[in-house]
Amino acid sequence: MKVVIIEDEKPAARRLNRMLNEFDIEPLTMLHSVEESVNWFHNNEHPDLLFLDIQLSDGLSFEIFEEVEIKSAIIFTTAYDEYALKAFKLNSIDYLLKPIDSDELENAINQYKNLVNSNSNTRLNLEQIKDLIAPSEKSYKKRFTVKIGQHLKMISIESIECFYSENKSTHIHTTDNRSYLLEESLEQLEEKLQPETFFRVSRKYFVNINSIKDIISYTNSRLKLILQSYNEAEIIVSRERVKEFKNWID
């Protein structure tokens, strides 16, 4: 069996190489980037099986398939979460979650062997997987416009510490310790805010990760947040959101 590892983290690639050696499989090579992989496939016979990471040092591994028609079967090695796994299942391919477990690796290899022995189709619908794992980049709000008397003021997203709900109204609090009334509800903001930057910690608050000054353990397994300037009220991460919040800041 001819195998190639494509993995940008060299320690992870070496570890997988050692694990494959234990199953008497000696990978032909270890590749670490889209560019390196494309060059290699243009100049070498394609292997039977690829162990393919999704995020490489210079882009998504799917970019390889835009340059080269890959004829190998693929087992993904990934740290992606459940929405990506749905893509794998829909396409009847195997995947290994990092850190890779030896038993799971053995099962994946055996699954590949069974597919080959049964003459099943090991080709993948890569476009469908790409769409599900790496959807088109979504556009998020870069600024909000608020009304102050007869004037309109533009507030850049970088200067917003938090959004909060008070007396059935939504407010913006900025890094210069000012608050402004906003016409949108917090629910309407869900689709407009970059999820890597803003997190809804409770029914009343969205907070900017860059404005968190301190995180304090609070009663009933909750967390209390201290922002750079906001001090109108306590910001508490609700108990049901604590786990997701910790993953968000990690």
N, C-alpha and C positions, 0 to 999 in steps of 0.2 A: 504494500500500500504506500503510495507516494503522497506525502503530507507537507503542507506549508503552513507556517504560523504567521499571521499578520496582526501585530499587537504593538502599540506605540510605547507601552511601558516595558522597558527592557527587562527589569526584574521579573515581571509577570510572564514575559515571553520565555525567559530562561526556566522559570518554574514549570510552565506548561511543557517545555521541551523535556525536562527531566521526568515529568509524569508520563509522557508518551514513551520515553525510553523504557519505563517499567513494563510497558505493554509491547515491548520489542518493536516499537515504531521510532524510526530515526527521521525527523523532519528534514526535508531538503534544504530549507533555509528559514530564517526568521526575518520578516520585513516589518518596518516600523512607520511607514508613511504612505500616503496616497501616491506621491510621485515615485517613490522607490518601488512600490508594488507594480505600478503601471509599467515602469521600465523593465522590471523583472519578467512580467508576463509577456511583454513584447519580444523578449529574447530567450525565453525558455519554454520547454514543454509544460503544459499545465498539469498540476498534480491531480490525484484522484479526489483529494479531500482538503478543504481549507478550514483552518480554525481562525475565525475572523472577528476581530474587535470592531465595534461600530464607530467609536470616536478615535480617530488617529491624530497624530501631531499636527497635520496640515489640513484637516477636514474630515468629513464623514467618509467611511469606507465605501459607501455607495458610489462615490465619485469615480472609483476604480472602474466600475461597470459601465460608466459613460465613455470610457476610453478603450476598454478591452472587453471582448466577448468571452466571459469566463465560462469554461466548460467543466469546472470542478463542482463537486457537491460541497455544501457549506454547513459547518456547525458554528453558530455564533457564540462568542464569549462576551458577556455583557454585564454591565451594572445597571442597565435600564430597568424601570419599574414595570408594573403590571400592564399598562396600556401597550407597551412594546411586546410583552409576552403574548398578548392576544394576536398580534401580527404573526408571531412565530407559529402559533397553533393553527391559525387560519391557513397557513401555507404548508402545514404538515412537515416542518423541519425541526431540527433539534437545536437547543441552546443550552449554554452553561452559564450560570450566574457566578460572578466573582465574589469571593475567592473560590476557585474551582475545587470541587470535591473529587477525590479519586474514584469513588464508586459511581458518581454521576458521569465522570469522564468515561469510565468503562462502559456504562450503559449507552452513552452516546455513540461510542465506537461500534458497539455491537448492533445498535440500531442502524447505523450506516451499512455495516456488513450485511444485515438482513435485507435491507433495501436493494443492495447490489445483487445478492443471491437470488432475490425474487424478481429481478429485472424491473423493479418499480422505478417510476420516474423520480430522479433526484434533482431535477432542475427546479429552480425557484421562480416565483413571480416577484422579482426583485422590485419592480415599480410599485406593486401593492404594499410591500414591506416598507419601502422608502416613504411612501405617503403616510403610512400609519405611525412609523417611528419618528420621522423627521418631516412633520407637516410644514406647509408653506409658512414662512415667517409672518407672524401676525403683527399688525400695526397697533401700537398702544399710544395713548395720549401723551404728548410732550409738554402740553401746557393747558391750563384752565383759565377761562375768562370769568371774572366776577364783576358784579355791578356795585359801584360805590357812589351813591347819590346819582348824579347825572353822568357819571364817568364809568368807563370800563377799564378794568385792570387785568393785565395778563400775568399769570403766575406760572413760572416754569416748574416742571415736575420735580426737578432737583432741589427746589427750595421749599418743598412741602414735607413737613415732619409727619403729619398724620391727617386723616380725615375722621371726623367724629360726628355722631348724631346727638342732638340735644333739642328737647322740646319739639320733636317731630320735624326738625330741620337738620340739614347737613352743613357742616362747616369744614373749612380748610384751615389748618394751623401751619404757619410757615416758620422757617428757621430764624427769622428776625422777631419771633415772638408776637406775631399778629394773627388774628383770626378773621376769616371772611365767610360770608354766607354763600353757599353753593346751591344751584338749582337741582342738581342730580341727587338721587337717593344713594345710599351706600350700596343697595342692590344693583343699581344701574352702573355703579363704578366697577363692579366685578369684572366685566369684560373690557374695561378701558385701562386698567392699571397693569403694569408689567409685574407678573407674579414673582419674579426673582427679587423685586425691589419692595413691593407692598404686600402685606399679609393682613388678612382680616382676623384679628386676635379675639374678637368677640362680636356680639350683635351691634355694638356701638362704635367700634374702632377699626380703621385700617392704619397700620403704622409702616413707616419707611425704615428699612433695615439699617440704613446709614445714619439714622437719627437716634438709635437706641444707645443710651448712655450706660444703663445698668439693667440687669435682670435679677430679680430677687425672688426666692422661694416664698410662697404665700400660702394661706390656709387652704385646706381641702385639695391639696395637690395642684394648686394653681400657681401662676407666676405673675409677678408684678413688674411692669416695665417703667423705667425712668427714661424720658426722652431729654434731648438737649435743652429745650426751653419750655415745652408744654407742661403746665402745672395746674390746669383748670380742674382736673379731677384725677383719680387714680385710674391707671390703665391696667386692667387685669386680663391675662390670657385665660379664657374660660377653660375649664377642666377638659372638656371634650376636644379642645383644639391644642392642648399642650404638646402632645406627641407630634402632631403635624408641624407645630411651630418649631420644635427642637430640630426636626428634619430640615426645615426651611433655613434656619440660621447655621446649620452645620456646614 
